[in-house]
Amino acid sequence: AAMGAPAAAKAQLLECYLEPFADRSSLTELADYLGVADRLADSAVNEAVAAGDVPVLVRLASLGPRMRAALGALRENDPTRLTEDRLAPLVKAIDERTRRAWMAVREKSPQRVEAYIGLANLSLLENNPEGALTRVVDGLAACGNQTALLDLQLRLANLIGSREHVMKLADAYQKEALAAKTDPAKWCLVANLW
């Protein structure tokens, strides 16, 4: 019955599935439904992409990190049931589904900041900070100097950039804060950077 539900209802069902992971005593029972939840998530993303339903795609893509964390909890709870060779394809499927959803959001609504942040976070999970920085720069070009993107750019620059690169960012952020005048988030970024 769940497979016949609309994508928004499937997203809600997935949220309901993920909620009990806070209680470690129910992990064994939750493991029984992992395959069903994975198929439901895949179906929901496919339908939302086909329909171009941006709010549902954002909701589903945001569930990707929670699905990953749920897998980690299940693996921790019973490593013999969820072996490494079984875990790796599941993680890959979650990441690909999340990427597909964020890419569809970016295509349909290029000014949605969360799509660029989500794609950057996926690059970081793949140990690709340069790719993450590229996603952030794409987001800045499409969305303007949004604080969330500037903050992520700062963290990535500290991770992979040279001192000169960080100093150039500091100057750019200060100019942005001066232009914004009383935007406290931009001034916080300047202060954190210095």
PEFENGI-V554151 format. One record per residue. SS is DSSP state (alpha for helix, beta for strand, coil for the rest). OMEGA is omega in whole degrees, -180 to 180 (none if undefined). NEAR is the number of other C-alpha atoms within 10 Angstrom. Layout:
BEGIN
ss;omega;near
SS;OMEGA;NEAR
SS;OMEGA;NEAR
END
This chain:
BEGIN
ss;omega;near
coil;-179;4
alpha;-179;12
alpha;179;14
alpha;-178;11
coil;175;14
coil;-176;13
alpha;-180;25
alpha;178;19
alpha;177;15
alpha;177;23
alpha;179;22
alpha;177;14
alpha;178;17
alpha;176;20
alpha;178;17
alpha;178;11
alpha;-175;16
alpha;-176;17
alpha;-177;12
alpha;179;14
alpha;176;18
alpha;179;11
coil;-175;8
alpha;-178;12
alpha;-178;11
alpha;-175;11
alpha;-179;19
alpha;178;13
alpha;-180;9
alpha;180;17
alpha;-180;20
coil;-176;10
coil;-177;11
alpha;-180;17
alpha;179;11
alpha;-180;14
alpha;179;21
alpha;178;17
alpha;179;11
alpha;179;21
alpha;180;26
alpha;179;18
alpha;-179;19
alpha;180;27
alpha;179;27
alpha;-179;17
alpha;-179;17
alpha;177;22
alpha;-179;21
alpha;-179;10
alpha;-176;12
coil;-177;17
coil;-173;17
alpha;-179;20
alpha;179;12
alpha;177;24
alpha;178;29
alpha;-180;22
alpha;-179;17
alpha;179;26
alpha;179;29
alpha;178;17
alpha;-178;19
alpha;179;23
alpha;178;16
alpha;177;16
alpha;178;24
alpha;179;16
alpha;178;15
alpha;177;22
alpha;178;20
alpha;179;15
alpha;179;17
alpha;179;21
alpha;179;19
alpha;-177;12
alpha;-177;16
coil;-177;13
coil;179;13
coil;179;9
coil;-180;13
coil;-177;17
coil;-178;11
alpha;-180;12
alpha;173;8
alpha;-177;11
alpha;-175;16
alpha;179;11
alpha;178;11
alpha;178;18
alpha;180;17
alpha;179;12
alpha;178;14
alpha;-179;22
alpha;179;22
alpha;178;15
alpha;179;22
alpha;178;27
alpha;179;20
alpha;-180;18
alpha;-180;30
alpha;178;28
alpha;178;20
alpha;177;23
alpha;-179;27
alpha;-180;21
alpha;-176;14
alpha;-176;14
coil;-171;13
coil;179;16
coil;177;17
coil;-176;18
alpha;-175;21
alpha;178;18
alpha;-179;27
alpha;178;28
alpha;178;21
alpha;178;24
alpha;177;26
alpha;179;28
alpha;175;21
alpha;177;22
alpha;178;20
alpha;177;16
alpha;178;12
coil;-179;12
coil;-180;11
coil;-178;13
alpha;178;19
alpha;177;17
alpha;178;17
alpha;180;25
alpha;176;25
alpha;178;16
alpha;180;22
alpha;179;27
alpha;175;19
alpha;179;15
alpha;178;26
alpha;178;20
alpha;-177;11
alpha;-171;15
alpha;-175;15
coil;-175;14
coil;177;16
coil;-175;13
alpha;-179;16
alpha;178;17
alpha;179;24
alpha;179;20
alpha;179;20
alpha;177;17
alpha;179;23
alpha;-179;21
alpha;179;15
alpha;178;19
alpha;177;19
alpha;-178;14
alpha;-172;11
alpha;-173;13
coil;175;14
coil;178;10
alpha;180;11
alpha;179;9
alpha;180;12
alpha;179;20
alpha;176;15
alpha;177;11
alpha;-180;19
alpha;179;19
alpha;-180;14
alpha;-180;13
alpha;180;21
alpha;177;19
alpha;179;14
alpha;179;16
alpha;178;19
alpha;179;13
alpha;-180;11
alpha;178;13
coil;-171;11
coil;179;10
coil;-174;13
alpha;-180;11
alpha;-179;15
alpha;177;25
alpha;176;18
alpha;178;14
alpha;179;19
alpha;-179;21
alpha;179;12
alpha;-180;11
alpha;179;18
coil;none;12
END
